[in-house]
Amino acid sequence: MIQLTVNGVCHAFTRETSLAQLLAHLELSGKRLAVERNGEIVPRSQFGETPLADGDQLEIVVAVGGG
C-alpha cells in the first residue's frame, strides 16, 4: 500500500503509481497545473516518468484563467 498526501489530503493506492497516473485518477490530466513533490517542482515533461513513493507529499496547483 502506498500512502500519498496531496494538498493536505491522504490518498492510498494498492500498487505503485506515477505522477501521470495520479493526475488521471484525480481527473486533472490535460489541465494547466504545477506540481511540487517533496518540496521540488516536477517539470511537466517528467510527469509520466516520475514514480511516486510511499510517504510522498504533493502540492498541485491548477491554473485558472480570467480577466
Backbone as XML, in Angstrom:
<?xml version="1.0"?>
<chain id="A" units="angstrom">
  <residue number="1" name="MET">
    <atom name="N" x="0.848" y="-1.180" z="0.000"/>
    <atom name="CA" x="0.000" y="0.000" z="0.000"/>
    <atom name="C" x="0.892" y="1.241" z="0.000"/>
  </residue>
  <residue number="2" name="ILE">
    <atom name="N" x="0.548" y="2.170" z="-0.857"/>
    <atom name="CA" x="1.286" y="3.431" z="-0.956"/>
    <atom name="C" x="0.379" y="4.553" z="-0.456"/>
  </residue>
  <residue number="3" name="GLN">
    <atom name="N" x="0.884" y="5.332" z="0.480"/>
    <atom name="CA" x="0.141" y="6.475" z="1.018"/>
    <atom name="C" x="0.793" y="7.759" z="0.508"/>
  </residue>
  <residue number="4" name="LEU">
    <atom name="N" x="-0.011" y="8.613" z="-0.107"/>
    <atom name="CA" x="0.449" y="9.903" z="-0.612"/>
    <atom name="C" x="-0.387" y="11.001" z="0.021"/>
  </residue>
  <residue number="5" name="THR">
    <atom name="N" x="0.220" y="12.144" z="0.240"/>
    <atom name="CA" x="-0.523" y="13.305" z="0.715"/>
    <atom name="C" x="-0.559" y="14.315" z="-0.419"/>
  </residue>
  <residue number="6" name="VAL">
    <atom name="N" x="-1.769" y="14.631" z="-0.873"/>
    <atom name="CA" x="-1.961" y="15.557" z="-1.983"/>
    <atom name="C" x="-2.752" y="16.756" z="-1.474"/>
  </residue>
  <residue number="7" name="ASN">
    <atom name="N" x="-2.117" y="17.922" z="-1.479"/>
    <atom name="CA" x="-2.740" y="19.155" z="-0.985"/>
    <atom name="C" x="-3.342" y="18.943" z="0.406"/>
  </residue>
  <residue number="8" name="GLY">
    <atom name="N" x="-2.600" y="18.219" z="1.241"/>
    <atom name="CA" x="-3.012" y="18.010" z="2.626"/>
    <atom name="C" x="-3.986" y="16.863" z="2.853"/>
  </residue>
  <residue number="9" name="VAL">
    <atom name="N" x="-4.394" y="16.167" z="1.792"/>
    <atom name="CA" x="-5.347" y="15.066" z="1.902"/>
    <atom name="C" x="-4.635" y="13.753" z="1.608"/>
  </residue>
  <residue number="10" name="CYS">
    <atom name="N" x="-4.819" y="12.761" z="2.470"/>
    <atom name="CA" x="-4.167" y="11.466" z="2.317"/>
    <atom name="C" x="-4.913" y="10.616" z="1.284"/>
  </residue>
  <residue number="11" name="HIS">
    <atom name="N" x="-4.138" y="9.981" z="0.387"/>
    <atom name="CA" x="-4.672" y="9.070" z="-0.621"/>
    <atom name="C" x="-3.895" y="7.765" z="-0.520"/>
  </residue>
  <residue number="12" name="ALA">
    <atom name="N" x="-4.585" y="6.635" z="-0.616"/>
    <atom name="CA" x="-3.933" y="5.331" z="-0.546"/>
    <atom name="C" x="-4.109" y="4.597" z="-1.873"/>
  </residue>
  <residue number="13" name="PHE">
    <atom name="N" x="-3.039" y="3.944" z="-2.329"/>
    <atom name="CA" x="-3.050" y="3.172" z="-3.563"/>
    <atom name="C" x="-2.518" y="1.777" z="-3.267"/>
  </residue>
  <residue number="14" name="THR">
    <atom name="N" x="-3.064" y="0.785" z="-3.950"/>
    <atom name="CA" x="-2.662" y="-0.597" z="-3.693"/>
    <atom name="C" x="-1.415" y="-0.994" z="-4.473"/>
  </residue>
  <residue number="15" name="ARG">
    <atom name="N" x="-1.042" y="-0.199" z="-5.491"/>
    <atom name="CA" x="0.161" y="-0.521" z="-6.259"/>
    <atom name="C" x="0.916" y="0.770" z="-6.580"/>
  </residue>
  <residue number="16" name="GLU">
    <atom name="N" x="2.138" y="0.594" z="-7.063"/>
    <atom name="CA" x="2.949" y="1.750" z="-7.425"/>
    <atom name="C" x="2.236" y="2.549" z="-8.506"/>
  </residue>
  <residue number="17" name="THR">
    <atom name="N" x="2.457" y="3.834" z="-8.479"/>
    <atom name="CA" x="1.809" y="4.714" z="-9.449"/>
    <atom name="C" x="2.783" y="5.813" z="-9.851"/>
  </residue>
  <residue number="18" name="SER">
    <atom name="N" x="2.554" y="6.378" z="-11.011"/>
    <atom name="CA" x="3.372" y="7.506" z="-11.474"/>
    <atom name="C" x="2.584" y="8.790" z="-11.234"/>
  </residue>
  <residue number="19" name="LEU">
    <atom name="N" x="3.252" y="9.887" z="-11.376"/>
    <atom name="CA" x="2.591" y="11.172" z="-11.225"/>
    <atom name="C" x="1.487" y="11.325" z="-12.265"/>
  </residue>
  <residue number="20" name="ALA">
    <atom name="N" x="1.747" y="10.900" z="-13.506"/>
    <atom name="CA" x="0.730" y="10.998" z="-14.563"/>
    <atom name="C" x="-0.496" y="10.160" z="-14.213"/>
  </residue>
  <residue number="21" name="GLN">
    <atom name="N" x="-0.301" y="8.968" z="-13.643"/>
    <atom name="CA" x="-1.427" y="8.119" z="-13.248"/>
    <atom name="C" x="-2.217" y="8.768" z="-12.110"/>
  </residue>
  <residue number="22" name="LEU">
    <atom name="N" x="-1.519" y="9.390" z="-11.177"/>
    <atom name="CA" x="-2.202" y="10.074" z="-10.083"/>
    <atom name="C" x="-3.062" y="11.210" z="-10.621"/>
  </residue>
  <residue number="23" name="LEU">
    <atom name="N" x="-2.511" y="11.998" z="-11.541"/>
    <atom name="CA" x="-3.270" y="13.111" z="-12.108"/>
    <atom name="C" x="-4.504" y="12.608" z="-12.847"/>
  </residue>
  <residue number="24" name="ALA">
    <atom name="N" x="-4.386" y="11.475" z="-13.549"/>
    <atom name="CA" x="-5.544" y="10.883" z="-14.227"/>
    <atom name="C" x="-6.582" y="10.441" z="-13.196"/>
  </residue>
  <residue number="25" name="HIS">
    <atom name="N" x="-6.129" y="9.833" z="-12.116"/>
    <atom name="CA" x="-7.027" y="9.388" z="-11.039"/>
    <atom name="C" x="-7.785" y="10.578" z="-10.438"/>
  </residue>
  <residue number="26" name="LEU">
    <atom name="N" x="-7.103" y="11.702" z="-10.306"/>
    <atom name="CA" x="-7.711" y="12.908" z="-9.734"/>
    <atom name="C" x="-8.460" y="13.738" z="-10.780"/>
  </residue>
  <residue number="27" name="GLU">
    <atom name="N" x="-8.534" y="13.217" z="-12.015"/>
    <atom name="CA" x="-9.205" y="13.877" z="-13.136"/>
    <atom name="C" x="-8.595" y="15.249" z="-13.444"/>
  </residue>
  <residue number="28" name="LEU">
    <atom name="N" x="-7.264" y="15.303" z="-13.408"/>
    <atom name="CA" x="-6.549" y="16.548" z="-13.680"/>
    <atom name="C" x="-5.705" y="16.460" z="-14.949"/>
  </residue>
  <residue number="29" name="SER">
    <atom name="N" x="-5.746" y="15.335" z="-15.646"/>
    <atom name="CA" x="-4.961" y="15.179" z="-16.875"/>
    <atom name="C" x="-5.357" y="16.238" z="-17.896"/>
  </residue>
  <residue number="30" name="GLY">
    <atom name="N" x="-4.354" y="16.808" z="-18.546"/>
    <atom name="CA" x="-4.606" y="17.778" z="-19.603"/>
    <atom name="C" x="-4.861" y="19.194" z="-19.113"/>
  </residue>
  <residue number="31" name="LYS">
    <atom name="N" x="-4.970" y="19.392" z="-17.808"/>
    <atom name="CA" x="-5.197" y="20.742" z="-17.296"/>
    <atom name="C" x="-3.862" y="21.449" z="-17.101"/>
  </residue>
  <residue number="32" name="ARG">
    <atom name="N" x="-3.924" y="22.758" z="-17.093"/>
    <atom name="CA" x="-2.721" y="23.560" z="-16.842"/>
    <atom name="C" x="-2.496" y="23.575" z="-15.338"/>
  </residue>
  <residue number="33" name="LEU">
    <atom name="N" x="-1.386" y="22.976" z="-14.923"/>
    <atom name="CA" x="-1.121" y="22.891" z="-13.490"/>
    <atom name="C" x="0.367" y="22.819" z="-13.208"/>
  </residue>
  <residue number="34" name="ALA">
    <atom name="N" x="0.690" y="23.009" z="-11.954"/>
    <atom name="CA" x="2.062" y="22.868" z="-11.473"/>
    <atom name="C" x="2.037" y="21.860" z="-10.340"/>
  </residue>
  <residue number="35" name="VAL">
    <atom name="N" x="3.085" y="21.030" z="-10.280"/>
    <atom name="CA" x="3.157" y="20.002" z="-9.253"/>
    <atom name="C" x="4.481" y="20.127" z="-8.513"/>
  </residue>
  <residue number="36" name="GLU">
    <atom name="N" x="4.380" y="20.098" z="-7.194"/>
    <atom name="CA" x="5.557" y="20.074" z="-6.334"/>
    <atom name="C" x="5.549" y="18.741" z="-5.597"/>
  </residue>
  <residue number="37" name="ARG">
    <atom name="N" x="6.660" y="18.021" z="-5.672"/>
    <atom name="CA" x="6.793" y="16.722" z="-4.980"/>
    <atom name="C" x="7.912" y="16.833" z="-3.963"/>
  </residue>
  <residue number="38" name="ASN">
    <atom name="N" x="7.562" y="16.668" z="-2.716"/>
    <atom name="CA" x="8.534" y="16.734" z="-1.622"/>
    <atom name="C" x="9.381" y="18.002" z="-1.693"/>
  </residue>
  <residue number="39" name="GLY">
    <atom name="N" x="8.715" y="19.120" z="-1.997"/>
    <atom name="CA" x="9.386" y="20.412" z="-1.995"/>
    <atom name="C" x="10.073" y="20.795" z="-3.287"/>
  </residue>
  <residue number="40" name="GLU">
    <atom name="N" x="10.010" y="19.937" z="-4.318"/>
    <atom name="CA" x="10.660" y="20.247" z="-5.586"/>
    <atom name="C" x="9.641" y="20.238" z="-6.718"/>
  </residue>
  <residue number="41" name="ILE">
    <atom name="N" x="9.730" y="21.241" z="-7.602"/>
    <atom name="CA" x="8.841" y="21.325" z="-8.758"/>
    <atom name="C" x="9.166" y="20.196" z="-9.732"/>
  </residue>
  <residue number="42" name="VAL">
    <atom name="N" x="8.124" y="19.536" z="-10.229"/>
    <atom name="CA" x="8.295" y="18.481" z="-11.233"/>
    <atom name="C" x="7.942" y="19.079" z="-12.595"/>
  </residue>
  <residue number="43" name="PRO">
    <atom name="N" x="8.884" y="19.086" z="-13.541"/>
    <atom name="CA" x="8.571" y="19.607" z="-14.876"/>
    <atom name="C" x="7.482" y="18.765" z="-15.547"/>
  </residue>
  <residue number="44" name="ARG">
    <atom name="N" x="6.599" y="19.424" z="-16.273"/>
    <atom name="CA" x="5.500" y="18.725" z="-16.958"/>
    <atom name="C" x="6.025" y="17.586" z="-17.827"/>
  </residue>
  <residue number="45" name="SER">
    <atom name="N" x="7.180" y="17.775" z="-18.452"/>
    <atom name="CA" x="7.739" y="16.752" z="-19.335"/>
    <atom name="C" x="8.110" y="15.469" z="-18.586"/>
  </residue>
  <residue number="46" name="GLN">
    <atom name="N" x="8.167" y="15.524" z="-17.261"/>
    <atom name="CA" x="8.557" y="14.362" z="-16.465"/>
    <atom name="C" x="7.386" y="13.725" z="-15.709"/>
  </residue>
  <residue number="47" name="PHE">
    <atom name="N" x="6.167" y="14.200" z="-15.916"/>
    <atom name="CA" x="5.016" y="13.642" z="-15.189"/>
    <atom name="C" x="4.895" y="12.138" z="-15.389"/>
  </residue>
  <residue number="48" name="GLY">
    <atom name="N" x="5.043" y="11.653" z="-16.626"/>
    <atom name="CA" x="4.893" y="10.233" z="-16.918"/>
    <atom name="C" x="6.039" y="9.378" z="-16.410"/>
  </residue>
  <residue number="49" name="GLU">
    <atom name="N" x="7.184" y="10.005" z="-16.186"/>
    <atom name="CA" x="8.391" y="9.288" z="-15.767"/>
    <atom name="C" x="8.651" y="9.394" z="-14.268"/>
  </residue>
  <residue number="50" name="THR">
    <atom name="N" x="7.802" y="10.115" z="-13.535"/>
    <atom name="CA" x="8.046" y="10.342" z="-12.121"/>
    <atom name="C" x="7.269" y="9.333" z="-11.282"/>
  </residue>
  <residue number="51" name="PRO">
    <atom name="N" x="7.978" y="8.318" z="-10.727"/>
    <atom name="CA" x="7.292" y="7.362" z="-9.864"/>
    <atom name="C" x="7.029" y="7.995" z="-8.500"/>
  </residue>
  <residue number="52" name="LEU">
    <atom name="N" x="5.932" y="7.623" z="-7.901"/>
    <atom name="CA" x="5.601" y="8.130" z="-6.574"/>
    <atom name="C" x="5.887" y="7.044" z="-5.543"/>
  </residue>
  <residue number="53" name="ALA">
    <atom name="N" x="6.374" y="7.460" z="-4.389"/>
    <atom name="CA" x="6.751" y="6.516" z="-3.340"/>
    <atom name="C" x="5.910" y="6.757" z="-2.088"/>
  </residue>
  <residue number="54" name="ASP">
    <atom name="N" x="5.816" y="5.728" z="-1.271"/>
    <atom name="CA" x="5.077" y="5.824" z="-0.029"/>
    <atom name="C" x="5.580" y="7.009" z="0.796"/>
  </residue>
  <residue number="55" name="GLY">
    <atom name="N" x="4.664" y="7.842" z="1.232"/>
    <atom name="CA" x="5.014" y="8.987" z="2.058"/>
    <atom name="C" x="5.262" y="10.276" z="1.293"/>
  </residue>
  <residue number="56" name="ASP">
    <atom name="N" x="5.219" y="10.233" z="-0.039"/>
    <atom name="CA" x="5.437" y="11.460" z="-0.817"/>
    <atom name="C" x="4.396" y="12.517" z="-0.466"/>
  </residue>
  <residue number="57" name="GLN">
    <atom name="N" x="4.851" y="13.764" z="-0.445"/>
    <atom name="CA" x="3.994" y="14.925" z="-0.198"/>
    <atom name="C" x="3.903" y="15.706" z="-1.505"/>
  </residue>
  <residue number="58" name="LEU">
    <atom name="N" x="2.685" y="15.883" z="-2.017"/>
    <atom name="CA" x="2.488" y="16.590" z="-3.275"/>
    <atom name="C" x="1.592" y="17.801" z="-3.084"/>
  </residue>
  <residue number="59" name="GLU">
    <atom name="N" x="1.940" y="18.856" z="-3.780"/>
    <atom name="CA" x="1.091" y="20.045" z="-3.856"/>
    <atom name="C" x="0.786" y="20.258" z="-5.326"/>
  </residue>
  <residue number="60" name="ILE">
    <atom name="N" x="-0.483" y="20.314" z="-5.664"/>
    <atom name="CA" x="-0.903" y="20.505" z="-7.040"/>
    <atom name="C" x="-1.708" y="21.803" z="-7.124"/>
  </residue>
  <residue number="61" name="VAL">
    <atom name="N" x="-1.270" y="22.675" z="-8.025"/>
    <atom name="CA" x="-1.936" y="23.963" z="-8.213"/>
    <atom name="C" x="-2.442" y="24.029" z="-9.652"/>
  </residue>
  <residue number="62" name="VAL">
    <atom name="N" x="-3.743" y="24.227" z="-9.812"/>
    <atom name="CA" x="-4.344" y="24.315" z="-11.136"/>
    <atom name="C" x="-4.453" y="25.786" z="-11.532"/>
  </residue>
  <residue number="63" name="ALA">
    <atom name="N" x="-3.974" y="26.104" z="-12.743"/>
    <atom name="CA" x="-4.043" y="27.475" z="-13.247"/>
    <atom name="C" x="-5.488" y="27.815" z="-13.605"/>
  </residue>
  <residue number="64" name="VAL">
    <atom name="N" x="-5.896" y="28.998" z="-13.209"/>
    <atom name="CA" x="-7.245" y="29.478" z="-13.500"/>
    <atom name="C" x="-7.130" y="30.763" z="-14.310"/>
  </residue>
  <residue number="65" name="GLY">
    <atom name="N" x="-7.780" y="30.780" z="-15.470"/>
    <atom name="CA" x="-7.737" y="31.967" z="-16.302"/>
    <atom name="C" x="-8.855" y="32.932" z="-15.931"/>
  </residue>
  <residue number="66" name="GLY">
    <atom name="N" x="-8.689" y="34.146" z="-16.288"/>
    <atom name="CA" x="-9.718" y="35.137" z="-16.005"/>
    <atom name="C" x="-9.232" y="36.521" z="-16.355"/>
  </residue>
  <residue number="67" name="GLY">
    <atom name="N" x="-10.073" y="37.448" z="-16.175"/>
    <atom name="CA" x="-9.659" y="38.789" z="-16.545"/>
    <atom name="C" x="-10.120" y="39.833" z="-15.586"/>
  </residue>
</chain>
